[in-house]
Amino acid sequence: MSTDGSRTLKSTKTTLEIIDHLREVDGARVTELADDLGKAASTVHGHLSTLVEEEYVVKEGDVYSLGLRFLDLGDYVRNRKESYRIAESYTEQLAAETECRAVFVVEENGRGVYLHTFSGKHAVWHYSTVGKRFYLHQTAAGKALLSRLSQPEVEEIVDRWGLPARTENTITDPEELYEELDVIRDRGYSFNREEQLQGVKAVGVPVTGPDDRVIGAFSVASPANRMSDEWFEEKLPSIALGVTNEFELEYSLS
């Protein structure tokens, strides 16, 4: 049974476990998958054969890997909502104006998901994290998202996922998080002071639709030693707020 009491299928869960593990290990043999997942090799082979037949998995020698058919699904998911499509150009604009790494993220099932990432000249890293999930309380964008949710919604997320630490600066106390979210609601933007990565600071701004419901958040990040207090606490939030306002205006008129 699922968490909402509906019936679930073990065979489907097994297929999804195999897909997730193939991604994690970047391809594997039947026996390796069976050992890692604690499944019978014949069971794993049956699921893999079906996935190969449906072109979701490819077999090269005796190694199975995820197929390119997932690219089509991923592109569809990332562009499924109009807000997601519009956000791409504004994420790029934010990276250009700040010369930092800029991202647009959304919340799904109580976790954050990167939808768009662009890197400016002083970006922390230049590889894409599109599709990766993260704990909301650890990032500026995540806290910006949480600030626009109701208290019961935030508490439900905390109960489900907890408040695991990534650095010594990560908020791990619920009451401290709730207090910070109150400040973010009043101020309109959030700070990440080396809470997800040591040596990296970020600013996050929630993005809302015409109905005032949060639809995502923008964030800009850069090495802490590159940012003066004035740039980090005043200039960067001002730029992020400006880009967010432009996005919300276009989205409301679309």
C-alpha positions in Angstrom: 0.0 0.0 0.0 1.2 3.6 -0.7 1.2 6.4 1.9 -2.3 7.4 0.8 -3.7 3.9 1.2 -4.0 3.1 -2.5 -2.8 -0.2 -3.9 0.7 -0.4 -5.3 2.4 -2.9 -7.6 5.7 -4.6 -6.5 6.6 -5.3 -10.1 6.4 -1.6 -11.0 8.4 -0.6 -8.0 11.1 -3.2 -8.9 11.3 -1.7 -12.5 11.7 1.8 -11.0 14.4 0.6 -8.6 16.3 -0.9 -11.5 16.0 2.3 -13.5 17.2 4.4 -10.5 20.1 2.1 -9.8 21.2 2.0 -13.4 21.4 5.8 -13.3 23.3 5.7 -10.0 26.0 3.2 -11.1 26.1 4.3 -14.8 25.3 0.9 -16.2 25.6 -2.6 -14.7 25.4 -6.3 -15.5 22.4 -8.5 -14.4 24.2 -10.2 -11.5 25.5 -6.8 -10.3 22.0 -5.3 -10.3 20.6 -8.4 -8.6 23.2 -8.3 -5.8 22.9 -4.6 -5.3 19.1 -4.7 -5.1 18.7 -8.0 -3.3 16.6 -9.5 -6.1 16.8 -12.8 -8.0 18.9 -12.5 -11.2 16.0 -14.0 -13.2 13.6 -11.3 -11.9 16.1 -8.5 -12.8 16.7 -10.0 -16.2 13.0 -10.1 -16.9 12.6 -6.5 -16.1 15.6 -5.5 -18.1 14.4 -7.5 -21.1 11.1 -5.6 -21.0 12.9 -2.2 -20.7 15.2 -3.1 -23.6 12.3 -4.1 -25.8 10.5 -0.8 -25.0 13.8 1.1 -25.7 14.2 2.6 -22.2 17.3 0.6 -21.6 20.1 -0.4 -24.0 22.4 -3.4 -23.8 26.0 -3.2 -24.8 27.7 -6.5 -24.4 26.4 -7.7 -21.1 26.1 -4.2 -19.6 22.7 -2.5 -19.4 22.4 1.3 -19.4 19.6 3.8 -19.5 18.5 4.6 -23.1 18.1 8.0 -24.8 14.3 7.6 -24.8 14.5 9.2 -21.3 15.7 12.4 -22.9 12.4 12.9 -24.6 10.5 12.3 -21.3 12.8 14.7 -19.5 12.4 17.5 -22.0 8.6 17.1 -21.9 8.6 17.2 -18.1 10.8 20.3 -17.9 8.6 22.1 -20.4 5.2 20.8 -19.2 4.1 24.0 -17.6 4.3 27.4 -19.2 6.0 28.9 -16.1 8.8 26.4 -16.5 9.3 27.4 -20.1 9.3 31.1 -19.4 11.7 30.8 -16.4 14.5 29.5 -18.6 15.4 32.9 -20.2 15.1 34.7 -16.9 17.5 32.2 -15.3 20.0 33.0 -18.0 19.4 36.7 -17.6 20.0 36.4 -13.8 23.3 34.6 -14.4 24.4 37.3 -17.0 23.6 40.2 -14.7 25.2 38.8 -11.6 28.0 36.8 -13.2 27.1 34.1 -10.7 25.5 30.7 -11.0 21.7 31.1 -11.4 19.1 28.4 -11.0 15.3 28.1 -11.1 13.9 25.4 -8.9 10.5 24.0 -8.0 9.1 21.9 -5.1 7.8 18.4 -5.7 6.9 15.9 -3.0 8.6 18.1 -0.4 12.0 18.3 -2.1 13.5 20.9 -4.4 14.2 20.1 -8.1 16.5 22.0 -10.4 14.8 22.9 -13.6 17.2 25.5 -15.2 20.8 26.3 -14.4 23.1 28.8 -16.0 26.7 29.8 -15.0 28.1 33.3 -15.0 31.8 34.2 -15.0 32.1 33.8 -11.2 29.9 30.7 -11.0 30.7 28.1 -8.3 30.5 25.3 -10.8 29.6 25.0 -14.5 28.1 21.6 -14.9 24.3 21.2 -15.0 22.3 19.9 -12.0 19.0 19.9 -13.9 16.7 17.2 -12.5 18.7 16.8 -9.3 16.7 16.9 -6.0 17.7 18.6 -2.8 16.5 19.3 0.7 14.7 22.6 0.8 16.0 23.9 4.1 19.6 23.7 2.9 19.5 26.2 0.1 18.5 29.8 -0.5 16.0 28.8 -3.2 14.6 26.1 -1.0 14.0 28.4 1.9 12.4 30.9 -0.5 10.0 28.3 -1.6 9.2 27.2 1.9 8.5 30.8 2.9 5.5 30.9 0.5 4.0 27.7 1.9 1.6 27.5 4.8 2.8 26.5 8.2 1.1 23.1 8.0 2.7 22.5 4.6 6.1 23.3 5.9 5.7 21.1 9.0 4.6 18.2 6.8 7.8 18.6 4.7 9.9 18.7 7.9 8.1 15.7 9.3 8.7 13.7 6.1 12.2 14.6 5.3 13.7 15.9 8.5 16.4 18.6 8.6 19.6 16.8 7.7 22.8 18.9 7.8 25.2 19.4 4.9 27.6 21.8 6.7 27.9 23.1 10.2 25.8 26.1 9.2 22.8 24.1 8.0 19.6 24.8 10.0 18.7 21.6 11.8 16.2 22.9 14.4 12.6 23.2 13.3 11.9 26.3 15.4 14.9 28.1 14.0 13.8 27.3 10.5 10.2 28.6 11.2 11.6 31.8 12.6 13.9 32.3 9.6 11.0 31.7 7.2 9.0 34.5 9.0 11.9 36.8 8.3 12.0 35.8 4.6 8.3 36.3 4.2 8.6 39.9 5.5 11.9 40.6 3.5 11.0 38.9 0.3 14.2 37.0 -0.2 16.4 34.5 1.5 20.1 33.9 2.2 22.2 30.8 2.2 25.3 31.4 4.3 27.4 28.3 3.4 24.5 26.0 4.5 24.7 23.6 1.5 28.3 24.0 0.5 31.2 25.3 2.5 32.5 28.5 1.0 29.4 29.2 -1.1 26.8 31.8 -0.4 23.5 32.4 -2.2 20.4 34.5 -2.4 17.0 33.2 -3.2 13.7 34.8 -4.3 10.3 33.0 -4.4 8.3 33.2 -7.7 4.5 33.5 -7.5 1.7 33.3 -10.0 -1.3 35.6 -10.5 -3.1 33.5 -7.8 -0.3 34.3 -5.3 0.7 30.6 -5.1 4.4 29.9 -5.3 5.5 28.3 -8.5 9.2 28.2 -8.0 12.2 30.2 -6.9 15.3 31.8 -8.5 18.7 31.7 -6.8 22.1 33.0 -7.4 25.3 31.6 -5.8 29.0 32.5 -5.8 32.1 31.7 -3.7 31.8 33.5 -0.4 35.2 35.1 -0.7 34.2 36.9 -4.0 31.3 38.7 -2.3 31.5 41.8 -0.1 28.8 42.2 2.6 27.2 45.0 0.6 27.1 43.0 -2.7 25.7 39.9 -1.0 23.2 41.5 1.3 22.0 44.4 -0.8 23.0 44.4 -4.5 22.5 40.7 -5.2 19.0 40.6 -3.7 18.0 43.7 -5.6 19.0 42.2 -9.0 17.3 38.9 -8.1 14.1 40.7 -7.1 14.2 42.7 -10.3 14.5 39.7 -12.6 11.8 37.9 -10.6 9.4 40.8 -11.0 10.0 40.8 -14.8 9.3 37.1 -14.9 6.1 37.4 -12.8 4.9 40.2 -15.1 5.4 38.2 -18.3 3.8 35.2 -16.7 0.7 37.1 -15.6 0.3 38.4 -19.1 0.8 35.1 -20.9 
